Amino acid sequence: MKFKGIMLMLVMSMILVFASACGNGGNSSNGEGSSDQVSGNVLMDGSSTVFPIMEAIAEEYAAEQPDVKVSVGVSGSGGGFEKFAAGETDITNASRPIKEEEVKALEEAGIDFTEFEVAKDGLSIVVNKKNDWVNQLTVEELQKIWTGEATMWSDINSEWPKEKIQLFSPGTDSGTYDYFNEVVLDEQQMNKEATLSEDDNVLVNGVTGSKNGMAFFGYAYYLENKENLNVVPIVNGDGKAVKPNAETIQDGTYEPLSRPLYTYIKHSAVKDNPAVYDFSKYALENAGAMADAVGYVALPEEKYTEATDKLNEIAGK
């Protein structure tokens, strides 16, 4: 009995040693895996249009990497680039391409960066739910409304109400404002009576609270509030009135208001801060799914693979 007891103890000890060895081997095999735990801070700012995508990604990422704090600010594309050039952020989001003067500011600050496209958007023109007269608009008509040449609905169509249009626009730091200014206003002065805000929710509330309200913002914000808003079909270059949706935004028939969305990542942050690299990799790998989830349009999967490869190259992985 004594001998059997000793043998049993030896066998149990061997099992424990073997299990421990297997466990250590399993942990070491994850050295380059995405399951590695990292810690640190990731500072991000920029576009309110891109914000829903990045906010959703940050929330999902927090479940996998609870020791990484990701801060997602919303100061607009222009405001985001200012903070990026000042060295205040690791990543900046934009709903328009970076401008020449912004590139110059980054060069002067010695900041190297790479632009990544993360999704597509259809800038949406919306009116109040009770507005049952605006069935379509041309870009020329939009220009008349937003420059103040037309101030009443009847100025566009004599059969429409003789009531003043109330305008709600993204602020001047917004990439959405810049895009609209370029493709619709043709760089003309926007109507000074328009209410401007960097917060798209303020614009939504403005239109829902006014029967004669009109605003423009990213497609996701329309989808989120579509029960309380009407989206206006826009006449494209082929003369067809088209509403924004996943198909028309992706194939470009909703033009000229279909546009790409971007994130810009600082090279030194990717190289020096494991948290920035890990989050950026996670963001690029999941941007398509999150874009679809929040109401934007994902890119083809190979685009995200190419973006991740480029990120790994920057990081020296």
C-alpha positions in Angstrom: 0.0 0.0 0.0 2.9 2.3 0.9 4.5 1.5 -2.5 1.3 2.2 -4.4 0.9 5.5 -2.6 4.4 6.6 -3.6 3.9 5.6 -7.2 0.6 7.5 -7.3 2.3 10.6 -6.0 5.0 10.3 -8.6 2.5 9.9 -11.4 0.5 13.0 -10.2 3.7 15.0 -10.1 4.6 14.1 -13.6 1.2 15.1 -14.8 1.4 18.5 -13.2 4.9 19.1 -14.6 3.7 18.1 -18.1 0.6 20.3 -17.8 2.7 23.2 -16.7 5.2 22.7 -19.5 2.3 22.6 -22.1 0.8 25.8 -20.6 4.1 27.6 -20.8 4.5 26.4 -24.4 1.0 27.7 -25.2 1.7 31.1 -23.9 5.0 31.5 -25.7 3.4 30.5 -29.0 1.2 33.6 -28.7 4.2 36.0 -28.8 3.3 37.5 -32.1 -0.4 36.9 -31.8 -3.2 39.5 -31.5 -4.1 38.0 -28.1 -1.0 39.5 -26.5 -2.0 42.0 -23.9 -0.7 45.5 -24.2 -1.1 48.7 -22.2 -0.9 52.4 -22.8 -2.8 55.3 -24.3 -4.0 56.1 -27.9 -4.9 59.7 -28.6 -7.2 60.3 -31.6 -9.2 63.2 -32.8 -10.7 64.7 -36.0 -13.8 64.2 -38.1 -17.3 63.9 -36.6 -18.3 61.9 -39.7 -15.6 59.2 -39.0 -16.3 59.3 -35.3 -19.0 56.7 -35.2 -16.7 54.1 -36.9 -13.8 54.8 -34.6 -16.0 55.0 -31.5 -17.5 51.6 -32.3 -14.0 50.1 -33.0 -12.6 51.6 -29.7 -15.5 50.1 -27.7 -14.9 46.6 -29.2 -11.2 46.9 -28.8 -11.6 47.8 -25.1 -13.0 44.3 -24.5 -9.8 42.7 -25.9 -7.3 45.2 -24.5 -8.7 46.6 -21.3 -5.3 48.1 -20.3 -5.3 50.4 -23.4 -7.1 53.7 -23.1 -8.3 55.0 -26.5 -9.4 58.6 -26.5 -11.6 59.6 -29.5 -12.1 63.4 -29.9 -14.4 65.2 -32.3 -12.9 68.6 -33.3 -13.6 68.2 -37.0 -11.2 67.3 -39.8 -9.5 70.7 -39.8 -9.3 70.8 -36.0 -8.0 67.3 -36.0 -5.1 68.1 -38.4 -4.1 71.1 -36.2 -3.8 68.8 -33.2 -2.0 66.2 -35.3 0.6 68.8 -36.4 1.0 70.0 -32.9 1.9 66.6 -31.7 -1.1 66.2 -29.5 -2.5 63.1 -31.2 -1.3 59.8 -32.6 -4.2 59.4 -35.1 -6.5 61.8 -36.8 -9.6 61.2 -38.8 -10.9 63.1 -41.8 -13.9 63.2 -44.1 -11.8 64.8 -46.8 -8.2 64.4 -48.1 -5.5 66.3 -46.2 -4.8 69.8 -47.6 -1.4 71.1 -48.9 -1.0 73.5 -46.1 -1.7 70.8 -43.5 0.9 68.5 -45.2 3.3 71.4 -44.9 2.6 72.0 -41.2 3.2 68.3 -40.5 6.5 68.4 -42.5 7.6 71.5 -40.6 6.8 69.6 -37.3 8.8 66.6 -38.5 5.8 64.3 -38.4 5.7 61.4 -40.8 2.3 59.9 -41.4 0.3 57.6 -43.7 -3.2 58.1 -45.0 -5.6 55.1 -44.9 -9.0 55.0 -46.4 -11.4 53.3 -44.0 -14.9 53.6 -45.6 -17.1 55.4 -48.0 -19.9 57.9 -47.2 -22.7 59.6 -49.0 -23.1 63.2 -47.8 -26.8 63.4 -47.1 -29.1 66.3 -47.6 -32.0 66.1 -45.2 -35.2 68.0 -44.5 -37.9 67.8 -41.8 -40.3 64.8 -41.9 -43.2 67.1 -42.5 -41.6 68.5 -45.6 -43.6 66.7 -48.4 -42.8 69.0 -51.2 -39.0 68.6 -51.8 -38.9 65.5 -54.0 -35.4 66.1 -55.5 -32.8 68.9 -55.9 -30.0 69.6 -58.4 -26.6 70.7 -57.3 -27.3 74.1 -58.8 -30.5 74.4 -56.7 -28.5 73.4 -53.6 -26.0 76.1 -54.4 -28.8 78.7 -54.6 -30.2 77.7 -51.3 -26.9 77.5 -49.4 -25.4 80.7 -50.7 -28.6 82.6 -49.9 -29.6 83.4 -53.5 -32.8 81.4 -52.7 -34.1 82.0 -49.2 -37.7 80.6 -49.6 -38.9 77.3 -50.9 -40.9 79.1 -53.6 -37.6 80.6 -54.9 -36.7 77.1 -56.1 -40.2 76.0 -57.2 -43.2 78.3 -57.4 -45.4 75.5 -56.3 -43.5 75.1 -53.0 -44.4 77.1 -49.9 -43.6 80.7 -49.6 -41.8 80.0 -46.3 -38.2 80.8 -45.3 -35.7 77.9 -45.4 -33.8 77.4 -42.1 -30.3 76.0 -42.7 -28.1 73.9 -40.4 -24.5 73.2 -41.4 -21.4 71.5 -40.1 -18.8 74.1 -38.7 -15.9 75.4 -40.8 -13.5 73.0 -39.1 -15.5 70.1 -40.5 -14.3 68.1 -43.5 -18.0 67.7 -44.4 -18.2 71.5 -44.6 -15.0 71.6 -46.8 -16.4 68.9 -49.1 -19.7 70.7 -49.5 -18.0 74.0 -50.0 -16.0 72.6 -52.8 -18.5 70.4 -54.7 -21.7 72.4 -54.1 -20.9 76.0 -53.1 -18.0 76.1 -55.5 -16.0 78.0 -52.8 -18.7 80.7 -52.6 -19.7 82.2 -49.2 -22.3 80.2 -47.4 -25.5 81.9 -46.3 -24.5 83.7 -43.1 -27.9 83.0 -41.5 -27.1 79.2 -41.5 -26.6 77.7 -38.0 -23.2 76.0 -37.8 -22.0 73.3 -35.4 -19.2 70.7 -35.3 -21.7 68.4 -33.6 -23.9 66.6 -36.1 -26.5 65.8 -33.5 -27.1 69.6 -33.1 -27.8 69.7 -36.9 -30.2 66.7 -36.6 -32.1 68.4 -33.8 -32.2 71.7 -35.7 -34.0 70.0 -38.7 -36.3 67.8 -36.6 -37.4 70.9 -34.7 -38.2 73.0 -37.7 -40.6 72.2 -40.5 -38.6 74.3 -42.9 -35.2 73.0 -41.7 -32.5 71.6 -44.0 -29.1 70.3 -43.2 -26.3 68.1 -44.6 -24.1 65.5 -42.8 -22.7 62.0 -43.1 -25.0 59.1 -44.2 -24.7 57.3 -40.8 -26.3 60.3 -39.0 -29.2 60.2 -41.5 -29.7 56.4 -41.0 -29.6 56.9 -37.2 -32.4 59.5 -37.4 -34.3 58.4 -40.6 -37.6 58.0 -38.7 -37.5 61.8 -38.1 -35.9 63.0 -41.3 -36.5 62.9 -45.1 -33.4 62.5 -47.2 -33.5 64.4 -50.5 -32.6 62.7 -53.8 -29.9 64.6 -55.7 -29.8 64.8 -59.4 -26.5 63.3 -60.6 -24.5 63.9 -63.8 -26.7 61.5 -65.8 -29.8 63.5 -64.8 -31.2 60.9 -62.4 -32.4 61.8 -59.0 -30.6 59.4 -56.6 -30.9 58.8 -52.9 -27.9 57.7 -50.8 -27.7 54.1 -49.9 -25.0 51.4 -49.7 -25.3 50.5 -53.4 -25.4 54.1 -54.8 -22.6 55.3 -52.5 -20.4 52.3 -53.4 -20.9 52.4 -57.2 -20.7 56.2 -57.3 -24.1 56.9 -58.9 -24.9 59.1 -55.8 -22.7 61.8 -57.1 -21.2 64.2 -56.6 -21.9 63.6 -52.9 -20.2 60.2 -52.5 -16.8 60.5 -50.8 -14.1 58.5 -49.1 -13.4 58.6 -45.3 -9.8 58.6 -43.9 -7.7 58.0 -40.9 -4.1 59.3 -40.7 -1.6 57.5 -38.5 1.7 59.0 -37.2 4.7 56.7 -38.0 6.6 57.4 -34.7 3.6 56.5 -32.6 3.2 53.2 -34.4 6.9 52.4 -34.0 7.3 53.6 -30.4 4.0 52.9 -28.8 2.8 49.2 -28.9 -0.7 50.3 -27.9 -0.9 52.6 -31.0 0.3 49.9 -33.3 -2.0 47.3 -31.8 -5.1 49.5 -31.9 -4.3 50.7 -35.5 -4.0 47.1 -36.7 -7.3 46.2 -35.0 -8.9 49.3 -36.5 -7.9 48.5 -40.0 -8.8 44.9 -39.7 -12.3 45.8 -38.4 -13.1 49.1 -40.2 -15.2 47.4 -42.8 -17.5 45.6 -40.4 -17.8 48.6 -38.2 -18.5 50.9 -41.1 -21.4 48.7 -42.1 -22.6 48.4 -38.6 -22.8 52.2 -38.0 -24.3 53.0 -41.4 -21.4 53.7 -43.8 -20.1 51.6 -46.7 -17.2 49.2 -46.3 -14.4 49.0 -48.9 -13.5 45.7 -50.6 -11.8 43.4 -48.1 -8.5 43.4 -50.1 -8.2 47.2 -49.4 -8.1 46.5 -45.7 -5.6 43.7 -46.1 -3.4 46.1 -48.2 -3.8 48.8 -45.4 -2.7 46.3 -42.7 0.3 45.2 -44.7 1.3 48.9 -45.1 0.9 49.4 -41.3 3.1 46.4 -40.6 5.7 47.8 -42.9 5.7 51.1 -41.1 6.0 49.3 -37.8 8.8 47.1 -39.1 6.8 43.9 -38.4 
